[in-house]
Amino acid sequence: MKSFPLLLVAAVVLAGCNAGRSAMSGAEQVGAGLGDAVTAPLEDFNLRRQLIPTVLLQAEANPYDLRNLNQCTTIGAEVARLDEALGPDTDEPPRQDGSYRSEQAADAAAKATLDAIRGTTTDFIPGRSWVRRLSGAEQHSRHVQSAIQAGRMRRAFLKGIGMQRNCAPPAAPSWFRPRR
């Protein structure tokens, strides 16, 4: 029973070390994203644009294209390309990255800090909505959102085709089990 206090002290010390590491990680995230947050007004003046991945432009042009998608492996590869551009689909379980609560808190604090900096720098532009319209930034932003929506539609369509053809995930939703 005498070893219990020693274990408790060791656990507290290790938790403190992890919290310190998490705080440093959060500070590094803010440092890495600071340049983008400060230069956010460049997007309003259409001097810097968000690039649209090719796979999303292709999905926007023809979301129901089935050319060269006659095998489960090719459907799965196309879904993987879309996952890379869009992030995980809604049928995917959240990734368990093994991070501690302190790391998650540091990530959230870093994101909030960068959002506040970005908001502050863009608030200095008088008539920001007009600037965005006149510079073409608003139109580009709508194009980005349209491409993202088309990519999501295409991914859902491909997973439906994968189910119809009895394909295993990722060519079908993660919950789907092909019949043998």
C-alpha positions as CSV (number, residue, x, y, z in Angstrom):
1,M,0.0,0.0,0.0
2,K,3.0,2.3,0.5
3,S,3.7,2.2,-3.3
4,F,0.3,3.8,-4.1
5,P,1.3,7.4,-3.2
6,L,4.5,6.9,-5.3
7,L,2.4,5.8,-8.3
8,L,0.1,8.7,-7.8
9,V,3.0,11.2,-7.8
10,A,4.4,9.6,-10.9
11,A,1.1,9.8,-12.7
12,V,0.7,13.5,-11.8
13,V,4.3,14.3,-13.0
14,L,3.7,12.4,-16.3
15,A,0.4,14.3,-16.9
16,G,2.2,17.6,-16.2
17,C,4.9,16.7,-18.7
18,N,2.3,15.8,-21.3
19,A,0.4,19.1,-20.7
20,G,3.6,21.0,-21.2
21,R,4.3,19.2,-24.4
22,S,0.8,19.9,-25.6
23,A,1.1,23.6,-24.9
24,M,4.4,23.7,-26.9
25,S,2.6,21.9,-29.7
26,G,-0.2,24.4,-29.7
27,A,2.3,27.3,-29.7
28,E,4.0,25.7,-32.7
29,Q,0.7,25.4,-34.5
30,V,0.0,29.1,-34.0
31,G,3.5,29.9,-35.2
32,A,3.0,27.8,-38.3
33,G,-0.4,29.2,-39.2
34,L,0.3,32.8,-38.3
35,G,1.5,33.8,-41.8
36,D,-1.7,32.6,-43.4
37,A,-3.9,34.3,-40.7
38,V,-2.1,37.6,-41.1
39,T,-2.2,37.5,-44.9
40,A,-5.9,36.5,-45.1
41,P,-6.8,39.9,-46.6
42,L,-4.9,38.9,-49.7
43,E,-7.7,36.5,-50.4
44,D,-10.2,39.3,-50.2
45,F,-8.3,41.3,-52.8
46,N,-8.0,38.1,-54.9
47,L,-4.2,38.2,-54.8
48,R,-4.0,34.8,-53.2
49,R,-6.4,31.9,-54.1
50,Q,-7.3,28.6,-52.6
51,L,-6.4,25.9,-55.1
52,I,-9.1,23.5,-56.1
53,P,-7.8,19.9,-56.4
54,T,-8.1,18.3,-59.8
55,V,-10.3,15.5,-58.6
56,L,-12.9,18.1,-57.4
57,L,-12.8,20.0,-60.7
58,Q,-13.3,16.7,-62.6
59,A,-16.3,15.9,-60.2
60,E,-17.7,19.3,-60.9
61,A,-17.5,18.8,-64.7
62,N,-19.1,15.3,-64.6
63,P,-20.1,13.9,-61.2
64,Y,-21.7,10.8,-62.7
65,D,-18.9,9.8,-65.1
66,L,-18.3,6.0,-65.0
67,R,-15.6,5.8,-67.7
68,N,-12.8,3.4,-66.6
69,L,-14.7,2.5,-63.4
70,N,-15.7,-1.0,-64.2
71,Q,-13.8,-2.8,-61.3
72,C,-14.1,-2.4,-57.6
73,T,-10.4,-1.5,-57.3
74,T,-10.7,1.4,-59.7
75,I,-13.9,2.7,-57.9
76,G,-12.1,2.4,-54.6
77,A,-9.1,4.3,-55.9
78,E,-11.4,7.1,-57.1
79,V,-13.1,7.2,-53.7
80,A,-9.7,7.4,-52.1
81,R,-8.7,10.3,-54.3
82,L,-11.9,12.1,-53.2
83,D,-11.3,11.3,-49.6
84,E,-7.8,12.8,-49.8
85,A,-9.3,16.1,-51.2
86,L,-12.4,16.2,-49.0
87,G,-11.4,14.4,-45.8
88,P,-13.2,11.4,-44.4
89,D,-16.8,10.7,-45.5
90,T,-19.7,10.8,-43.0
91,D,-19.9,7.0,-42.9
92,E,-16.3,6.7,-41.6
93,P,-15.8,6.4,-37.8
94,P,-13.8,9.2,-36.2
95,R,-10.1,8.4,-36.2
96,Q,-8.7,7.5,-32.8
97,D,-5.3,9.2,-33.0
98,G,-4.5,8.4,-29.3
99,S,-4.2,12.1,-28.5
100,Y,-4.6,13.3,-24.9
101,R,-7.3,15.7,-23.8
102,S,-4.5,18.3,-23.3
103,E,-3.4,17.9,-26.9
104,Q,-7.0,18.3,-28.1
105,A,-7.4,21.4,-25.9
106,A,-4.1,22.8,-27.3
107,D,-5.3,22.2,-30.9
108,A,-8.6,23.9,-30.2
109,A,-6.9,26.9,-28.5
110,A,-4.5,27.2,-31.5
111,K,-7.4,27.1,-34.0
112,A,-9.3,29.7,-32.0
113,T,-6.2,32.0,-31.8
114,L,-5.6,31.8,-35.6
115,D,-9.3,32.4,-36.3
116,A,-9.2,35.5,-34.1
117,I,-6.1,36.8,-35.8
118,R,-7.6,36.1,-39.2
119,G,-10.9,37.8,-38.2
120,T,-9.0,40.8,-36.9
121,T,-6.9,41.3,-40.0
122,T,-9.9,41.0,-42.4
123,D,-12.0,43.4,-40.2
124,F,-9.7,46.2,-41.2
125,I,-10.9,46.2,-44.8
126,P,-13.7,48.8,-45.2
127,G,-16.5,47.5,-47.4
128,R,-15.0,44.0,-47.3
129,S,-18.0,42.4,-49.1
130,W,-17.8,44.9,-51.9
131,V,-14.0,44.4,-52.2
132,R,-14.6,40.6,-52.4
133,R,-17.2,41.1,-55.1
134,L,-15.3,43.5,-57.2
135,S,-12.0,41.6,-57.0
136,G,-13.5,38.3,-58.0
137,A,-12.7,36.7,-54.6
138,E,-16.4,36.0,-53.8
139,Q,-16.9,34.3,-57.2
140,H,-13.8,32.1,-56.6
141,S,-15.0,31.2,-53.1
142,R,-18.4,30.1,-54.6
143,H,-16.5,28.0,-57.2
144,V,-14.5,26.3,-54.4
145,Q,-17.7,25.5,-52.5
146,S,-19.3,24.2,-55.7
147,A,-16.4,21.9,-56.4
148,I,-16.5,20.6,-52.8
149,Q,-20.2,19.9,-53.1
150,A,-19.7,18.1,-56.5
151,G,-16.9,16.0,-55.0
152,R,-19.2,14.9,-52.1
153,M,-21.9,14.0,-54.6
154,R,-19.5,12.0,-56.7
155,R,-18.1,10.1,-53.7
156,A,-21.7,9.2,-52.6
157,F,-22.5,8.2,-56.2
158,L,-19.4,6.0,-56.5
159,K,-20.1,4.3,-53.1
160,G,-23.6,3.6,-54.4
161,I,-22.2,2.0,-57.5
162,G,-19.8,0.1,-55.4
163,M,-22.6,-1.4,-53.3
164,Q,-24.6,-2.2,-56.5
165,R,-21.5,-4.1,-57.8
166,N,-21.0,-5.8,-54.5
167,C,-17.6,-4.1,-53.8
168,A,-15.9,-3.9,-50.4
169,P,-15.1,-0.6,-48.8
170,P,-13.7,1.9,-49.7
171,A,-15.6,1.4,-53.0
172,A,-18.7,1.1,-50.9
173,P,-19.8,2.6,-47.5
174,S,-17.7,1.4,-44.5
175,W,-20.7,-0.5,-43.0
176,F,-21.4,-2.4,-46.3
177,R,-20.4,-6.1,-46.3
178,P,-20.3,-7.7,-49.8
179,R,-22.3,-10.9,-50.4
180,R,-20.1,-13.9,-51.2
